[in-house]
Amino acid sequence: MGGTEHLTVRREGATLVLTLNRPEARNALSLPMLVGLYDGWLEADADDSVRSVVFTGAGGSFCSGMDLKALAGNGMAGEEYRDRLKADPDLHWKAMLRHHRPRKPVIAAVEGYCVAGGTEMLQGTDIRVAGESATFGLFEVKRGLFPIGGSTVRLQRQIPRTHALEMLLTGRPYSAREAAATGLVGHVVPDGTALAKALEIAEQINSCGPLAVEAVKASVYETAEMTESDGLAAELTRGWPVFDTADAKEGARAFAEKRPPVYKRA
């Protein structure tokens, strides 16, 4: 199991928990964090015993975005990881879920600040839980910057365009309740309980057929920009093979026998 000084990895049953771990900087992005995060996504994809991923932050914050001190020329922690970026210049975008989509469901558990790059990474997750006092926003325009992590493309596809443009163009903070009202997050829970709720959702997913779960997720994203007729055709291509799996037969037997199914990804 991987991880770095700014990214911890642990298992909770069939769930891989990736935690941004730089609380003294509100989990601002660093090289060790990005390298550890990308390795975590790869680990989840490669390990068939992992059925879901929970993505969270330590110390009461999710992520406050780019390390602006480093951007201003004061250096970024973890220079020893620079060779990883040289070997894969796209690594940081994959880590931030701009250029990589994990095949397992990713549930975000947000407490505190989830702004700038934090809100951009959030848009690469599948299910989102926020603590009552969480703060969201894309502050880049206020700093003369561009939200280049994908927000000008993704946000308008995930929430109504009027809300997306207001968030992008004003650079103002949004409360958890506002984020839920726009559809950016799905659950608002008492502070300190976002991780527990995310793990609860993950366990519900873990109890389902893993091949079916992965095919459903792939179909949703694959068909998002298709016409309805093209999407329905693509859905059949994804969906029919699932019915021929041992997992599907086990699900039917378990239902008939009134017992929990035991899925083996076959």
C-alpha positions in Angstrom: 0.0 0.0 0.0 1.5 3.3 -1.1 1.3 6.9 0.2 3.7 9.8 0.8 4.2 12.3 3.5 1.3 14.3 2.2 -1.0 11.5 1.1 -2.1 8.6 3.3 -3.6 5.3 2.1 -5.5 2.9 4.2 -8.1 0.1 3.8 -11.6 0.0 5.3 -12.7 -3.5 4.2 -13.2 -3.3 0.4 -12.8 0.5 0.4 -9.5 2.3 -0.2 -9.3 5.6 1.7 -7.1 8.3 0.2 -6.5 11.2 2.6 -4.8 14.5 1.7 -2.5 15.0 4.6 -1.0 18.5 4.8 -3.3 20.0 7.4 -1.0 22.8 8.4 -1.5 24.2 4.8 -5.2 23.2 4.6 -4.1 20.4 2.4 -2.8 22.7 -0.4 -1.5 20.7 -3.3 2.2 19.6 -3.2 4.3 17.3 -5.2 4.3 14.5 -2.6 0.5 14.9 -2.5 0.0 14.7 -6.2 2.4 11.7 -6.6 0.7 9.8 -3.8 -2.7 10.6 -5.0 -2.0 9.4 -8.6 -0.4 6.2 -7.2 -3.6 5.7 -5.0 -5.8 5.9 -8.1 -3.7 3.3 -9.8 -3.7 1.1 -6.8 -7.5 1.2 -6.7 -7.7 0.4 -10.4 -5.3 -2.5 -10.2 -6.6 -4.2 -7.0 -9.8 -6.2 -7.6 -10.4 -6.5 -3.9 -10.9 -2.7 -3.8 -14.5 -2.0 -4.8 -14.7 1.7 -3.9 -12.6 4.7 -3.0 -13.2 7.4 -0.4 -11.3 10.6 -1.0 -10.9 13.0 1.9 -8.6 15.4 3.7 -7.0 15.5 7.1 -7.2 18.1 9.8 -10.7 19.4 9.1 -10.1 20.6 5.5 -10.4 18.9 2.1 -8.1 20.9 -0.1 -7.4 24.7 -0.4 -6.0 24.3 -4.0 -2.6 25.1 -5.4 0.2 26.1 -3.0 0.3 29.8 -3.9 3.6 30.4 -2.0 5.2 27.9 -4.4 3.5 29.5 -7.4 4.9 32.9 -6.3 8.4 31.4 -6.5 9.1 30.2 -2.9 9.5 26.6 -3.9 7.3 23.6 -3.4 7.9 20.8 -0.9 9.0 17.4 -2.1 11.5 18.3 -4.8 12.7 14.7 -4.6 9.5 13.7 -6.5 10.4 15.9 -9.4 11.7 12.9 -11.4 8.2 11.4 -11.4 6.8 14.5 -13.1 9.6 14.5 -15.6 8.8 10.8 -16.4 5.1 11.6 -16.8 4.4 15.3 -17.4 0.7 14.6 -17.2 0.9 13.1 -13.7 -0.5 16.1 -11.9 -3.6 16.2 -14.1 -4.1 12.5 -13.6 -3.8 12.9 -9.8 -6.4 15.7 -9.9 -8.8 13.5 -11.9 -8.6 15.8 -14.9 -7.0 13.2 -17.2 -7.8 10.0 -15.3 -11.1 8.4 -14.3 -10.8 5.6 -11.8 -13.0 2.6 -12.8 -14.1 2.1 -9.2 -16.7 4.6 -7.6 -15.1 7.5 -5.9 -16.9 9.1 -2.9 -15.6 12.5 -1.7 -15.9 13.3 2.1 -15.5 17.0 2.5 -14.9 19.0 5.7 -13.8 22.6 5.8 -12.1 24.2 2.8 -12.7 22.6 -0.6 -11.8 25.5 -2.8 -10.0 26.3 -6.1 -8.1 23.1 -6.9 -10.2 21.3 -4.2 -13.4 22.1 -6.0 -11.8 21.2 -9.3 -10.8 17.7 -8.0 -14.3 17.3 -6.5 -15.7 17.4 -10.0 -13.8 14.3 -10.8 -15.5 12.3 -8.1 -18.8 10.4 -8.4 -20.6 10.9 -5.1 -20.0 13.8 -2.7 -20.7 14.3 1.0 -20.0 17.6 2.8 -19.9 18.6 6.4 -22.3 21.5 7.4 -19.4 24.1 7.6 -17.6 23.1 4.4 -16.7 25.9 2.0 -16.6 25.5 -1.8 -15.6 27.9 -4.6 -13.4 28.6 -7.6 -11.3 31.6 -6.5 -9.0 31.7 -9.4 -10.4 34.8 -11.2 -10.0 36.8 -8.0 -6.3 36.0 -8.1 -5.9 36.7 -11.8 -5.8 33.0 -12.6 -7.7 30.5 -14.7 -9.4 27.3 -13.2 -7.5 25.1 -15.5 -8.3 21.9 -13.7 -11.3 21.3 -15.9 -14.0 23.5 -14.2 -14.9 25.6 -17.3 -15.8 22.4 -19.0 -17.1 20.1 -16.3 -19.0 22.4 -13.9 -21.6 23.4 -16.5 -22.2 19.8 -17.2 -22.7 18.9 -13.5 -24.8 21.9 -12.3 -27.0 24.4 -14.1 -25.0 26.8 -16.3 -26.2 29.9 -14.5 -24.9 28.5 -11.2 -21.7 27.4 -12.9 -21.0 30.8 -14.4 -21.7 32.6 -11.2 -19.3 30.4 -9.3 -16.6 30.7 -12.0 -17.0 34.5 -12.6 -17.5 35.8 -9.1 -14.9 33.7 -7.3 -17.0 33.9 -4.2 -17.3 31.2 -1.5 -20.2 28.8 -1.3 -21.6 27.1 1.8 -22.3 23.4 1.9 -26.0 24.1 1.7 -25.6 26.3 -1.4 -23.4 23.7 -3.0 -26.1 21.1 -2.3 -28.8 23.4 -3.7 -26.9 23.7 -7.0 -26.3 20.0 -7.1 -22.5 20.1 -6.6 -22.8 17.9 -3.6 -25.4 15.2 -2.7 -25.3 15.1 1.1 -24.8 17.7 3.8 -24.1 16.1 7.2 -23.1 17.4 10.7 -19.5 18.6 10.9 -17.1 15.8 11.5 -19.3 13.1 10.1 -18.6 13.4 6.3 -16.1 10.5 6.3 -18.4 8.2 8.2 -21.3 9.0 5.8 -19.0 8.4 2.8 -17.8 5.1 4.2 -21.5 4.1 4.8 -22.2 4.8 1.1 -19.1 3.0 0.1 -20.2 -0.1 2.0 -23.6 -0.1 0.2 -21.7 0.0 -3.1 -19.3 -2.7 -1.9 -22.2 -5.1 -1.2 -23.3 -4.9 -4.9 -21.8 -6.9 -7.8 -18.5 -5.3 -8.6 -18.6 -6.0 -12.4 -22.1 -4.5 -12.5 -21.0 -1.4 -10.5 -18.0 -0.8 -12.8 -20.1 -1.3 -16.0 -22.8 1.1 -14.7 -20.3 3.8 -13.9 -18.5 3.4 -17.2 -21.8 3.6 -19.1 -23.0 6.8 -17.3 -19.8 8.7 -18.2 -19.5 7.1 -21.7 -23.0 8.1 -22.7 -23.1 11.5 -21.1 -22.6 13.5 -24.2 -24.2 11.1 -26.7 -27.6 11.5 -28.3 -30.2 9.3 -26.6 -30.3 6.8 -29.4 -26.5 6.5 -29.4 -26.4 6.3 -25.6 -29.0 3.5 -25.5 -27.0 1.5 -28.1 -23.8 2.0 -26.1 -25.7 1.0 -22.9 -26.6 -2.4 -24.4 -22.9 -2.9 -25.4 -21.9 -2.3 -21.8 -24.8 -3.9 -20.1 -25.6 -7.2 -21.8 -22.2 -8.9 -21.0 -22.9 -8.4 -17.3 -25.9 -10.8 -17.5 -23.5 -13.6 -18.6 -21.2 -13.3 -15.6 -21.0 -15.6 -12.6 -21.7 -12.6 -10.5 -25.1 -12.2 -12.1 -26.0 -15.8 -11.5 -24.8 -15.5 -7.9 -27.0 -12.4 -7.4 -30.1 -14.3 -8.7 -29.3 -17.4 -6.5 -28.8 -15.2 -3.4 -32.1 -13.4 -4.0 -34.0 -16.7 -4.4 -32.3 -18.2 -1.3 -32.8 -15.0 0.7 -29.1 -14.6 1.6 -26.4 -12.0 1.0 -24.6 -12.6 -2.3 -20.9 -13.5 -2.5 -19.4 -11.9 -5.5 -16.1 -13.0 -7.1 -15.8 -10.7 -10.1 -16.4 -13.5 -12.5 
